[in-house]
Amino acid sequence: MDEHETEPAEQHRETWVWPAVAIAAVAVVAAAAAVGFGVGNWRSHTTTVTVAGPAATTTTAAPAAGATVSPAVAHTFVQFACSQCHGPNGAGGVSPYVPALTTVGKTLTVAQLTQIIDHGLGESANPTKPYMPVWGEVISKTQVANLVAYLRAGLPRVSQNEPVQVPQGQGAAVAGAALYVRYGCINCHGPNGLGGVPNPLSPDKTIPVLSGQGFRQEFNTDAKIAAVIRSGSLIGKAPIVSMPHWGGIIPQRDVNALIAYLKTLK
């Protein structure tokens, strides 16, 4: 789920924390919760650095705008919480720092879109400005290709392909369980926060779990969990997976619900 002492990026003790989760300021997918740091090496405060990405240049290749896409292709956009940052069907409007994606299929090549998804893009030093995290170690090549195809097709609306609905009136923890999926936390931290997603450059080579003693001891107050959701975690160069700062994306009520859900995980 993302105030604390900062450590210089050159130490490269990439500790990754909660992705509430998981996205970002780029011209393609939105983050979801990609965070990585070794179990037992959690930090209550983290520092971010800037991820550089390729310049957006215009391509002369004819985009597949208006093309029909399969539900499976469109679902990848929802699965990885792109719409939580870039808006429904990539229309924007979520954050002034996160662009709409309605024209990127015409202005960026397949190679450029793939590069951005795999390696991230945007400013990460300021927790109020979401950035596009590194997705290369989380999203499969097929899923990346799906995202690129969907963007190139102009993000057409696909029936029955909407983000998970959040139950109302059933308590914060129940709402938080749905938000854990809606914000893409599940993609990095696994079902029920059990982890298992690789993070090659982190100390233990995996994205951390969000349950158990290691998490509970380091994040022993609601304030600490909320802080890391808002501020993200230290990042390095691809292929390391990083926790984006969600402070400008996730409203406080959703942060509270996510915390309530995490506290139910044993």
N, C-alpha and C positions, 0 to 999 in steps of 0.2 A: 504494500500500500504506500507517498514521499513526503536549537538552531545551533550552533554547534561549532566545533573547531574545524577550521579548514586546514587541509594539508596540501602542500605543493603538488601540482600535477606530475612533476618529474619523479616523485616517489613511486608512482604507478602502482600503488596498492589499490587497485580498482575494486572497491567494495561496492556492492550493488545492493540496492534496497528496493523497497516496495514499489511497485508500479501501480498505482491505483487505476487503474490504473489507468494503458498504457498509452500524447502525442504530439504535436510537434509543429515546427514552422518550416515547411518545405513545399515543394511543388509536387507532392505525390502523397502517398499513404500517410496516415496519421498514427501516430504512435499508440500505442497501447502499452503497454506496460512492459517495456524491455528493461530490465534492471539486472545488474549482476554484481555480486560480490560474495566472497566465500562465507560459508556458514561458520559462525563463530567470529567473523571479522566485521560484523555489522557496525555501522556508525550512526550516531544520533544526529550528526550534521555532516554534510558533504559539500564538496566544491565541484563546480563544473568548469569545463574549458570549452573553447569554441571548436566545433567540427566544421571543417572546410568541405565544400562540395563543388561539383562542376558548375561552371557558368551556364545559365540558361540561354541557349542559342537557338535560332530558328532553323527548322529543317524544311527542305523542299519536298520531302517525301509526303505523299498524299495521306492524311490521317484517315482513319476508318470511322470518322464521325457519323453518328446516326446508325451505325451497324447494330445488328441484333446480337446480344450476348446471352450465353446460357446462365441459368440461375447459379450454377456452381462458380462461374467466373465472377459474377456480381457479389456473391456471398463472401468472397475473400475480402472485399472492401469493408463489409460489415464485421466480419469475424475479427479483423485486426484493428477494430475501433477507429478506422479512418474517418468515419462520419462524425465521431465524437469531437474531432478537432477541425476537420475541413467542412463540416456541415452535411446534412442529408444530401445524398447524390453529389457531394463535393461542391455544394453551392456557397460555402463559406458562411460568414456571419457569427461564428463562435468566438473568435478572438481577432482583434485587429492585426495580430502578428502571425496569424495562420492564413495562408492564401486560399482562395477558392481554387478548385481544380477543373473548372469547366472548360478552360482553354488549353491546358497543358498538353493534351493529346495532339493539338495542332502545332504547338511551339517547341516541343521537345521530342527528340528521337527516342526510339525504343532503348537504345544504349544509354542515353542520358537518364531516362526514367528508371531504368534498372540500376544504374549507378547510385542514384539518390536513395532508392529504397534500401539497397544493400549497405551503403556507407553513411547515410545520414546527411543532414544539411541544416544550416541555420545557426543562430546565436544561442549559446548555452550558458553563458556566464551570468546572465540576469534571470533569476527565477520567475520574474513576472512575464518573461517572453518565452513561450513554448518553442521547442526546437524539434527537428526531425531526428529521432534516434537511429542508431545502427540496427538494421533488421536482418542483415545477411545471415546471421547464425540462428535466427529464429524462424524465418519464413523460408519454405522450400522453394526450389527453382520453379516448380510448377505454380506455386502460389504467387511468386513474383511475376511470372508470365501472365497469370490471370489478372493481376492488378494492372499491369501495363496494358493488356488488351482492353480492359474495362475503361481505363483512362483514354485510350486511343479511340474507343467507340463513342466517347462523349458522355460517359456515365449515365446510360439510359436507365430509367426506373424499371425495376424488375419486381413483379408482384410477389408477395410473401417473402420479401427479403429485407426486413426491417430489423433494427437493433432490438435486442431482448427487452421486453416490456418489464417495467419495474412495478411489483405489486404494491398496492396502496392499502394502508390501514392494517397491516399485518406485522408491524414492528420494524425497527431500524435494521436488525440483523437479517431479516428476510429480504428487505429492500437491498441491503448491502450484498447479499449473495447474487442477486440479479445484476447489480452494478459491477460486481467483480468480473462478470462475463461481458457486460455491455462496454466497459472501458478496456477490455482486452487483457486484464490482469492474468486471466487464466492461461493465455498463450505463453507467458514467460514463467509464471510461478506455479502453473499446473493446477489441476482440479484440487479443491480444498487446500490450496497453498502447499502442496507436497513437492513442488519443484520438479527437477529432472531435465530442464532445458539446458543444453550446453552453452558455456560461455568461456571459450578457449583461453583468453588472456587473464581471467580472474584467478585468484589464488587456488581455488579448488576446482576450477574448470567447469563450473556450473552456476546457473542462476539460483539464488538462495531460496530456501523454503520460507513460508510465512506462518509456520506453526512450529510448536516445539520449544524447548528451553532456550536455544540460542536466540531466537527471535524475541521471546518473552522477556528474557533477561536484559537485552539491550534496549528494547522498546517497551519499557514497563509502565508507560503512561500514555494516555490518549494524545497528549500534546506532542510527544516525540514521534508518534506514528503520523500525526497530521503534518508535522514539520517536514518529514522526509517525503511525503506525498507532494507537498507544495514545492520543495526545493530540489528534488531529484538526487542524483548521486554522481560521483566523479566519473568522468568518461575518458576514454583514450581513443586511439585510432582503431578503425575497423581491423579485425573482426570482433573487437570486444563489444559486448552488449551493455547498454547503459540505461539507467532509469531517467526518463525525462521529468522535468519539473512540471507538475500539473496545476500549479497555483493559478494560472490564468485560464484554466479550462474547467476544472471540476469545482462546482459550487460547494460551499461549506456543508450544506445539508447532505450532499452525496459523500463528502469526506467523512462525516459523522457516521453515516450508514455503513460505509466500507470498514471503518474502525470497529463498529459493533459486530460486523460479520467476522472480521479477523479474530476478534476476541472469543468467538465460539469455536475456533479451530483447535483441536487437541493434538 
